[in-house]
Amino acid sequence: MSKHKTNANIEIKNRKADYQYFLITSYTAGIVLTGTEIKSIRAGKANITDAYCSFVNGELWVHNMHISEYAAGSYNNHPPKRDRKLLLNRKEIKKLLIKLNERGFTIIPTLLWINENGYAKLDISLAKGKKLYDKRESIKEKDERRRNHEDE
């Protein structure tokens, strides 16, 4: 089970994140969405695999996050890959801005979920990219865990 209690049990994970990056710190951010976007997320029609975050005019935005168009959306439907604003408090934004100015750091979404109040939340992580040899090491550890689990 995850650390978040949800009524809807919607959890869309970025499975590549742990493999491609060293995840340093995590934050939970709210997202500014339209009506058809939240309905698509509740239906599980979203993808955060290729998404990333950046600062625009001191505000944190998520780019390349795909939320499929809502089937019953008509002319009110949203563009699937539009940029969406993330909501964090000022202290968290300042910390992220300082770290982002260091070389090699990026902010990536790791989990999209819906909280008990029905709001969509995005877990984001400050991350540093892995080199090829680090990725090989991750694969070895994963295989080792799998072998140990099969032996039990």
Salt bridges, closest charged atoms under 4 A:
GLU37 OE2 - ARG82 NE 2.79
GLU37 OE2 - ARG84 NE 2.87
GLU59 OE2 - LYS85 NZ 3.05
ASP83 OD2 - HIS63 ND1 3.07
GLU102 OE2 - LYS99 NZ 3.78
ASP123 OD2 - HIS4 NE2 2.89
ASP143 OD1 - ARG146 NH1 3.25
GLU144 OE1 - ARG147 NH1 3.24
